[in-house]
Amino acid sequence: MTRIVIIGGGPGGYEAALVAAQLGAEVTVVDRDGLGGSAVLTDCVPSKTLIATAEVMTGFDSSHGELGITLACDGSERAISVDLGKVNRRVKRLAIAQSHDITQSVTRAGVTVLRGRGRLGTGGQAADGSREVVVEAADGSTQSLRADAVLISTGAHPRELPDAAPDGERILTWTQVYDLDELPRELIVVGSGVTGAEFAGAYQALGSKVTLVSSRDRVLPGEDPDAAEVLEDVFRRRGMNVMGRTRAERVKRVGDRVEVTLGDGTVITGTHCLMAVGSIPNTADMGLEEAGVKLNDWGQVKVDRVSRTSAPGVYAAGDCTGVFMLASVAAMQGRIAMYHALGDAVQPLNLKTVSSNVFTDPEIATVGYTAADVSCGKMDAVEVKLPLRGNPRAKMQGIRDGFVKLFCRPGTGIVVGGVVVAPRASELIHSISLAVDNNLTVEQVASAFTVYPSLSGSTAEAARQLHIRKRAETDS
Ligand SMILES: Cc1cc2nc3c(=O)[nH]c(=O)nc-3n(C[C@H](O)[C@H](O)[C@H](O)COP(=O)(O)OP(=O)(O)OC[C@H]3O[C@@H](n4cnc5c(N)ncnc54)[C@H](O)[C@@H]3O)c2cc1C
């Protein structure tokens, strides 16, 4: 029986464990904090649970005027409010329950789960070709495991700046916000990538006065520029102070307040500061380089498209590789590693079919080639962007912000990418994702029925417009 040892039980690790067990391997998962990993315990699941409450608040705020809903009570500036302590207790409860469910399903599949810190042992390979993994338990005791293949899926942790050390009370990382009992009155969010934007939007919806400090020209520098523009407009319209091209140099706690010193020397203050300035891979002190596993300049494990590292028998998956920091990609990399290690049919990772979502309001969902790929010549494609303002369902629902954008190849009309900016864009992107994954043409997308009225009608309409444009170009 092939022996597999997996270090790190997040989506990269536990999904791999399930596949390896199904394929008949003897599998051990070593995890420090609990199965589900950061995805379940501190990052993805907690943030989306918090955002679920924020969504209700936004829906309420934006509906009671235009949609004819009136409030019985008056006198208070805001008729509904949030009990953050209660929200955070729910967040933690759900996270623990999900970790527990994952542990149960993994152990039911026959996988051995060990709690502790894992690292590669002995540098090279043993004479029989096997690898050694050393596990150190919380009480300091160690044990050594032999493996035919090892998967490193240890994830990443929040990056901390030396002059902005988190104290867990006023200066926070995204893993610490769930310990707050009261809503931050004035929250400064440093960093306007996906994590910063999601938290800034969520806390604003919950009732905090939010300042978003962004070192770049606009929020979400890695996303579709039109989508980022819509979001930044919405943020500002709702009263957020978005400070572009501004670097936070230092964050200091002063009593019950925080002071953030900006690049030009200006000091802004608030009650809390959330640092969202990227993450660091958990690859230090794991015996990786000693065992021949090459890391890049950021400390991420270098892998190929079937998750192999530079050391024979050692695979890596998920955030520790920095390939595409999403739970879905981590899980896919982990599964691919096991298919490869255990000699099953394997399709190399294809990042061009990954769909991703920014859970702001509106949401921004993306799949396939992007506007940046088209403008730098990486992909020859034509695009159509349809604002949701013209969509009948959007009008009925009072939705003004957002659009559907489709990219297709000029000759064949094959759909190669798309962006949806809308409430629940994460659900709407799937039809475009299917089209990209199956090389469907705009004609095929346009000919499928959509419900009337529906937001997804805009996807079909965008495909029709691309078809017309393609015909006009062929005729001319
Ligand atoms: C705030 C936030 C929100 C996010 N939201 C989403 C989202 O909505 N959708 C999405 O797809 N992605 C989201 N992500 C990204 C997602 O969380 C990560 O891509 C995902 O967690 C990566 O999974 P992983 O298996 O690589 O690592 P992790 O989930 O980080 O798990 C790694 C595990 O390894 C353990 N470990 C580390 N070192 C060792 C060691 N030496 N020995 C034993 N165990 C060890 C850790 O304790 C942890 O349990 C979000 C990220 C953040 C920061």
The ligand as an ORCA input file, in Angstrom:
! r2SCAN-3c Opt
* xyz 0 1
  C      -9.831     36.732      4.742
  C      -9.751     35.698      3.656
  C     -10.893     35.294      3.012
  C     -10.822     34.322      2.022
  N     -11.959     33.967      1.360
  C     -11.904     33.056      0.369
  C     -13.067     32.692     -0.347
  O     -14.140     33.224     -0.115
  N     -12.961     31.738     -1.299
  C     -11.773     31.133     -1.587
  O     -11.725     30.260     -2.467
  N     -10.647     31.460     -0.923
  C     -10.693     32.400      0.042
  N      -9.546     32.745      0.718
  C      -8.307     32.033      0.412
  C      -8.307     30.673      1.109
  O      -8.572     30.831      2.486
  C      -6.979     29.987      0.896
  O      -6.668     29.972     -0.461
  C      -7.020     28.563      1.440
  O      -7.143     28.587      2.831
  C      -5.756     27.797      1.056
  O      -5.850     26.495      1.553
  P      -4.544     25.687      1.993
  O      -4.974     24.285      2.132
  O      -3.428     26.012      1.093
  O      -4.115     26.286      3.395
  P      -4.857     26.641      4.751
  O      -6.328     26.720      4.617
  O      -4.133     27.842      5.240
  O      -4.524     25.407      5.688
  C      -3.201     25.099      6.050
  C      -3.200     24.288      7.325
  O      -1.873     23.826      7.541
  C      -1.580     23.956      8.925
  N      -0.109     24.013      9.077
  C       0.722     24.998      8.742
  N       1.998     24.643      8.975
  C       1.943     23.391      9.482
  C       2.922     22.456      9.900
  N       4.242     22.734      9.840
  N       2.507     21.266     10.365
  C       1.187     20.956     10.421
  N       0.225     21.792     10.025
  C       0.602     22.982      9.557
  C      -2.284     25.227      9.334
  O      -2.479     25.250     10.721
  C      -3.600     25.068      8.564
  O      -4.515     24.321      9.337
  C      -9.585     33.736      1.696
  C      -8.414     34.160      2.344
  C      -8.496     35.139      3.309
  C      -7.237     35.593      3.983
*
